[in-house]
Amino acid sequence: MSTAGTIDRPLTHDPKKQATMKAPASEPSRSATPDFFTTGVTGSRQNRTREMQLIPEALARAHMHERLREADEHRPAARLIAARRMQRRAERASLRARRALAMAVMQ
């Protein structure tokens, strides 16, 4: 059974073996509209399919780049928060030590 291929499922993936895009039969052979489709059909088809196949990869790369940039922005803020937390902890330990020393001296 020989069924014609569709755009989504072509008979072959080789651009050289695919049917060329021709002007519709309703237009006269020498119409006023230039024929844009027949020049470089193979190259444009091949580039288009290659570009379309690479779109998800490019999107993933851009998404990953954005996440890395956000992580780089949050890193200094996280360090500052940790430093303040450690400073408060050290101040509390210092106060406890001072109180313990005062209690020891008083007795």
Buried (B, 14 or more C-beta within 10 A) or exposed (E): EEEEEEEEEBEEEEBEEBEEEEBEEEEEEEEEEEEEEEEEBEEBBBEEEEEEEEEEEEEEEEEEEEEEEEEEEEEEEEEEEEEEEEEEEEEEEEEEEEEEEEEEEEE
